[in-house]
Amino acid sequence: MPAARKSAPDVLGAAPLVHRSVLDVPAGTEIIPEVRRVTAQWLHRKFDRAPLETGTHHLNGHTVLTSQALYRLDGAERALRIQLREDKHDATWRVTVAAVSPDSADEPQSVAVTLECFDNGTTALSPARPALVEQLVDVLHPRDGLAHLTTRPHEVTAADVDHLVDVLCDPDRRLPAVVAARPVQPDEVWTRRMRQLLPKCAGDASLHLLTDADAVVAFREAVGEHYRVAPGAVRTYLQDVDPAWAADAPRHRLLSGARLCDPKDTAYRLIARGVHQQALGTQLPARLRTLVFPDDRQRKQGVRRAAQDAARAHATALGKELAALKEEVTVLTELLADADQDLSEARRREDLAERTIQALQVQLHSAAEQLHQEMEDHTVALENVERAQSEARVLRQRLHGQGRHEETVVLDQAAAQPSSFEELWARIQEIAHIRVTADRRTAIALDDHELARTWAAKAWQGLRSLDSYASAQRDGAISGGYYHFCRNAPVAGALIFPVKQVAMSENEATKAMWGEERVFPVPVEVDPSGRMLMEAHLKLGSKGSISPRIYFHDDSRGTTGKVVVGYIGPHLTNRKTS
């Protein structure tokens, strides 16, 4: 199982399900024997044995293997479930392989591999996807709509581009499609990273490689500028691709060739992580979700009763009462030991089930809070849009009244908001009255989260609001601080940030215990030490453990005449997060 990292441990309430891969295999292949064979090979490499007969097998003092099967009326296997549990000092690890071959030939066969990690709270863990997934992909040749799932990328020439576009736009595609474009010049770092990255995505995404410049050009002509993949770049296309919808292009994340070829840049790891997160969020097909296997305990009870009856019958036949009693005691002792082991297993399963329920309850509560926050954010956004539209209507009416009709038409549209923190960072120089000293890597790491696009847009709104405030201070148009600026919008055209998401100080307890976390770089003309405590911050999110923040120092009336932004990143430690 995966090794532990040296970092702070996760809470016990963390969701135990850390990976899920679902493979759909067209009818025609007998998948259950193949799944059993490949799983047996995988187990044999780990434990030097793989007993897969129906029942529970103790491989060693802390490892339990359970195998179950379902049969049709004609005796053919319909479904299989193999579960490996390892109780270790750092966590309990559980890998489950389930396969089903539906009765109808029209339905695809499915295999699911899940990994659960029940953290014991002693060490932080970094679970890795079981290698079994890649091995099953190699043998079963699964499909995702029009796409074939493989461990190596499909090489796409200019002549193959039309099929690739069909794959991307396929309404039946449920998995991401990872498209890489070979660099113009061979690059050792890029090649090594692709060899590491793409197999980790196998089974959870279809893999495609634009082989040369002609293929790159043909693909760009087919999908347009917004959806293209430049040489050396990698793009992850989610479902529902529409090349005609330019505004949706940022949803399909692009990693540039420059970053992939930079030995110091590790953002390429986010590609596989993002693919795995998508797989984890995919619902199991009903044919797997509704599987119910016989309770093995009932079978064992029947075996025990039969053994006891046999012992009694044998003893009676001997006609020796003492011998009969001794033989019956021996059998009962063995049965009691077996029953004790079964009870221990049942208690362990019940404990893990209870922890799973608790984690799901935490997830449900977190999702409800996030939904509430998003509804509040949408309400605020709608109010701002309505206010802006009302102001625009009033101004247009006034201009029309003065006969200045041509001035009511806006020809220069505002640039779109950044769709990622990487893009935000590249555009920071557009904002004249802020000085960013924050760590770039910390900010860009937020792109790993599914809410990154929303957070990046809010961060851009916040930075532009700070810029608007500093500009108003420079012009002498306001006398109060930033909070007053956002609350009252004292100048025309002021770009404000929601007041509820502005905090100008930290409480004393937080500063006493974690104040050092809030000391950030500043220009030496602001503080000769080059560092200072920053308390004022903007809240980009309010729910969850990430809930990003922007910390800043107001030097708009100081030597720089700017707002210094010292931190853009995840929520820092306070009494609620510690």
N, C-alpha and C positions, 0 to 999 in steps of 0.2 A: 504494500500500500504506500501512498505518497509519504515522503519524509516531511518532518516539521520544519518550519522556519523559526528563526530566532527573533520573535517580536511579541508584542503584547497579545495575550490569549483572547479569543472571541468569547462572547457570552454564551452560556448554555442554551439560551433561547434561540440561537441562530438556527435557521432552517436546516434540517438534516439532509434534505435532498440537494446534492451538489452537482449532479450530472444526470442527464437522460438523453439517450440516443434512441430514435425509433426508425427502423428500416422497413420499408415496404418492398416486398419481393413479388414480382409477377407470378401468376399461376404457372405451373409446369415444372417447378423445382420442388422436390420433397425437402422442405427446409428443416423439419424437426430432427431427422437423423443428422443433418449437417450441423445444426446448432449444437446438438449434443456432442458430436465429434470434435468440433472446434473448441467448445467449452472444456471438454475433457483434456485436450492438449494444453490449453491455457492453465488449467488446474495442475496438470502433471508437471509443468515447468515450475510451478510455485511450491508444490508439496510432494512431488515424486509419486503421487498417486491421485486417482480421480474416481472414487466410487460413486457412480451415478444411478445405482439402483434406487427405486422409490423408497423413501424413508429418510431418516436423519442419521448422519455419520459424523463422528467426532474425529477430526483429522489430527488434532493434538489438544493440549490442555486449554487452549483459548480459541480454537477454530472449529466451527460447526458448519457442515454442508447439508443442505436439505434439498431433496429432489422430489418433484411431484409431476404427475401426468394425468391427462384426461383422454378418454378413448371414445370413439364412435361405436355405434351398435355393431358394426362389422369387425370390431377389434382394432381398427387402425387408430394410431395416435392423432388426436385433434389438437392438443396443446401440451406445453411443457413449461415447467418453471424450476429453475435451479437457483438456489440462494446460498451465498457464501458469507458467513459472518465471522469476523475476527475481533475478539475482545482484547484490545491492547491497552497499555498504560495511558496513552495520550487520548485515545478515542476508540469507539466501536465503529468498525467499518463494515458496511454491508453492500455487497454487489448482488443484484438480482437480474437474471436473464429469463425473459419470458418470450415464448414463441407460440403463435397460433396459426393453424391452417384452416380457414373457414370451410364450411360444408359446400358453399357455393363457389363454383369455378370462376365466377365473375368478380369476386372480391379478392383483393390482393392478400397475400400472406404477410404477417408482420412479426418483427422481432424487436423487443425493447431491452436495452441494457441500462440499468440505473445504478448509481453510486450514492449511498447515504453515509454521512459522517456524523456520528453522535459524539460531539466534542466533550471531553471530560473536564475542560477548563484549566488544564495544567500547562498546555503549550499551544501556541497558535499554529494552525495547520494550513497547508497549501495542497488541497486535494487535486489529483491529476486524473484525467479521464482514463478508465481501464483500457489497456492495450488490446483487450478482447474486441473492442469495437472495430478497430482497423482490420483485425483478422477475419471478423465476420463479413465486413465489406468486401474483402478480397475474394471470399468464397461464394457469397450469396448473390453478388451482382445486383444490388437493390436499385430501385428507380425512384425519382421524384418528379412526377409528371413526365415531361419530355426528356428530362435529364437523367443520365446514367451516373450513379454515385460510385466513385472510384477512389483509390488511395493516391493515384498520380493524376495530374491535371490533363484534361483533354487538350491536345494541341490544336489551336484554331488558326487556320490560314485565312487569307482574304476570301477564298471560295467557301469557307465554312461560316462566315460571319452571319449570314442570314439565319442559319440554324441556331446560332448562339442568341441572336435577338429573339427568336421564337421561344427559346428556353427562358430567357429573362422575362418575357411578357406572358408566359404561360399562366392562365388563371388557376390551374391546378397545382402549380408549384407551391409547396409549403415551407421549403427550406431556403436559406440564403444561397446565393450563387457568388462564388469568389472568382473574380476575373483579374488575372495578372497580365502585364505586358512586359515582354523581355526588353531589357535596356538596349539602347543603340550600340553601346560598347560593352563587351563582357565585363562583369563585375563580380569578383569573388565573394564579397560580403553579401550581395543580393542573392547570388546562387545558393550560398550556404543557408541563408535565412529562408529561402523558399523551400529548400529540402527539409528544414526543420518545421516550418509552418504548415505547409499544405497537408501532410499526412495527419496532423493533429485535427484538421477540419474534416477529414474523410468521414462520410456517413452523416455528418451534421450539415453539410453543404455540398453542392456540386462544384467542381474545380475546373477552371478553364485558363489556358495560357495563350495569349496572342503571340504568335511565334516570331513576327518580324514587323518592320515598318509598314509594309503593305497591309498587313492585317490590322494594325493600329489605325491606319488611315481609313480603311474600309469600315471599321467598326465606328469610328467617329462620324463618318458620313451617314451611317445607318441610324445611330442613336442621337446624334446631335452633340453640340459643344458641351452642354450641361451634364451629359451622362457619359462622356468619353473617358477613356483610360489612357493616359500618356505613357510613353515608353518608361519602363522601370516602376510604374505605379501599380497599386493593387486596389481594387474597389470591391466592396461587399454589397451586392444588390439584394435588398430585402424583397418581400412579395409585392405584387401589384405595381410593377414597373410600367410607367407610361412616359415614353420619350418626349411626348408632346407637352408634358406638364413640367416646365422648367423649375417651378417653385418647389417641386417635390424632390429634385435631384439631391439636395443635401442630406436627405434621409438615408441615402445609399452612400455610406461613408467611403471616402477616398483617402488613401495614404500615398503621398508623393514618392517618386523615385529617389529624390534627394534624401529623404528621411530613411528610406529603406536601405540606402547605400552608405549611410553614416554609421560607422561602428559604435559611436557613442549614443546613438538614438535607439531606444528599445521599444519604440511605439509599435513596431511590427507585432509584438506579442499581443497587442490589443485585438488584432484581427481574429485569432483563434478564440480569444476570450469572448469577443462579441458573438461569434458564431455559436459558442457553447451556451451563452446566455439565451440566445434565441431558441436553441434546442431545448433548454431547460424550461422555457415558458410555453412550449408546445404541448397541447393536450394529448393524452394518449388516445388512440383510436378506440372506438366503442368495443371493437372485437377483442382488444387487450384489457380495456378498463373493466369489462363485465365478467372476466374469467373468474370462476369459482372452482377451486380444487377440493377434492375430498379431504376430510379431516383425518390426518394420519393417526391421531390418538384413538379414534374408534377402531381402526384396523388393529392397532397394538393391543387394545383391550380384548379384542376377539382372539388374538394370538395367545394372550395370557390365559384367558379362560380355557381355550383349547388345550394349552400345555398343562394347566391344573387338572382338567378332566382326564387327560391322558395319564397323568401321574397317579391319580386316584384309581383309575381303571387297572393300571398295571399293578399297583400295590394290592388291590383286591384279588386280582388273578393269582398273585403269589400266595395269598392267604396268610400272610404274616403281618399282623397288626403293627408291630414295632417298626418293621422295615417299611411298611406303608407310611407310617407317620414320618419317619426320617426322610423318605424320598419326597414326601409332600412338603416338609419343611424346607428342604433344599430348593425345590422348585419355587416355593413362595418367597424364599430369601432372594433368589435371583430376580423374581418378578418385582419385588419391592424395590430392589436396587434400580431396576429398569424404570419403575414408576417414579422413583425419586429423581432420576435424571430427566425424565419427561416433565415433571413438575418444575424443576429448575429451569428447563428450557422455556416452559410456558410463562414462568414469572419474568424471565428475561425478555421474551417477546412482548409481554404486557407492558413492561417498563419502557421499552423502546417505542411501543405504540403510544403510550401516554406522553412521552417526550415529543413525538411527532405531532400529536394533537395540540400540545401547548405551543409548539413552534408555529403551527398553522393558525392558531388563535392570534398570536403576536403578528403574523403576516397580515391577517384579516384586519386587525385593528390599525396596523400601519397603512394598509391600502385605503381604509376608510378615511383616515386622517389626511392622506395625500389627496384623495378625491375631494375632500372638503376644502383643502388649501387651493387646489386647482380651480374649483368652482368660485372661490373667493377671488383668485387672481383673474379669472375670466370676467367676473363681474366688474372688477376695477378697470380692466382693459376696455370693456364695453362702455363704461362710464366715461373713460378718457376719450375714446373714439367719438362718442356722442357729443362731448363737450367740444372737441376739436372741429367736428363737422358743423356744430352750431355756430362757433366762432367764424368758421370759413364762410358760412352762408351770410352772416351779418356783414362781414367784410366785403363780400362780393356785392351785396345789395348796396352798400355805401359807395363802392367804386362805380357800380352801374348808375347810381343816382348822380354821380359827378361826371358821368359821360366817359369814364376811363374803362371802357369795355375790354380793351386788349389786355389790361393788367389783371383781369380775373382768370386768365388762362395760365396754368402752371406748366411750363414746358420742361423744366429740369426736375425730374423726380428724385426723391431722396434714395440714396444707396440702400440696398437690402441689408437687414441685420445679419451679423455673422451667424453661421449655422453650427459653429464649433468654437472651442476656445483656441484651437490652433489658428483658425481664421481670424478670430478676435485679436490675437496677439500680433498677427501680421498687419492689422489695420490700426493699431494703437496710435501710430504716428499721425493719423487723421485728426486726432483730438489734441488741440493745441495747448489747452490750459491745465493739463494734468501731467504729472511726472511719475512714471511707473518704475518702481524699484523692486517690485514683487518677483519671486522666483518663477521663471517661465515654465519649468518642468512641473511644478506643483499645480499651476493653473491648467496646463494642457492635460495633465492626468485626469482631470474631471471629465474629459471626453470619453473615458471608459464607461461612464454611467449612462443608462438609458434615457435619463432626463437631461443629458448634456446640451441638447439643442435648445431646450427651454431656458436652461441656466445661462447659456452663452448669450441668448437674446436679452435676458434680464440684466446680465453683467454689462452688456453694451449700453442698454438704457441707463444703467446706473452711472457708468463712466461718462456718458454724454451729459447726464444731469449734473455731475460734479464739474464738468467743463463749462456748462451753462452758468452754474453758480460762480465759478472763478472768473468768468468773463464779466458777469454783472458786478462783481467786486472790483475788478480792474477799472470798469467804467464809472465806478462810484454810484451805481444805480440802486444799491441796497446797503443797509447798515447792519442787519442781523446776520446770524450764522446760517449754516446749511439747513438745519432743521426748520428754522423760520422761513427759509427760502422755499422749501418743499411744501410747507403747510399753507403758505399764503400766496405763492406764485406772484411776487411783487412786481415783476416786470413783464412786459409783453413778450410773448414767444419763449417764456421760461420753460425749460425742460425739467420737470419735477419727477421725483421718485416717490412711490407711495409712502406716506408718513409712517404707517404701521411697520414698514420694513426698514426704517432708519433708526439706528441707535447711536447716540452721541457719547455714551460712556459705558463702562463695565461696572458691575457692583464690586464692592470692596473685597468680598470673600473670593471672588474670581481673581481679582488682581493679586491678592495675597498668595493664593495657592498656585495660580498658573499665569501670573503676569509676564514671566519670562517668555512664554510662547507668543506674546503680543508685542515683542520688541522687534522692530523691522528696520531694514536699511533706509536711510534718508541721505540727501545730499549734505555734504559737510557744511554748506552755508546755512542749513537748517539746524544742524547739531554737529559740533566739531568732532564728536565721537563717530559720526556716520551711522548711528543707530538711535532709535528712540521708541518709547512705549506709544502704541496707537490703540486708542479705545474706540473711537468712532468707527462704525461699520455699517454696511448695507447687507441686508438679508436676501439672498437669492432663493432661498427655500427655508421652510420652517418645520418640515417633518422629515424624519429619517435621520440616520447617523451621518450623512454627508452634509446636507443643508448648507451649501456653500456661502461664504462670506467674502466681502471686499472690505479690508481695513484701510483707513486713510488718515492722513494728517492735513489739516487745513492751514496751508501757508499762503493762502490767496492774498492776505494782507501783510505777508512777510517778505523776506528777501527774494524768494523765487517768484512770487506772485502766482503760484500754482497750487493745486491740490496734489499732495504726494500719496500715491497708492502703494502701500507696502506689502499687501498680501491679497492674493486671489486664490482661494482654495477651499478645502473642506472645513466644516465647523471645527473651531478649536475647542480644547477641553474647558468645560465648566462644570458646575455642580450637577447638571442634568446628564452630562455625558460621561462623567468619571465613574 
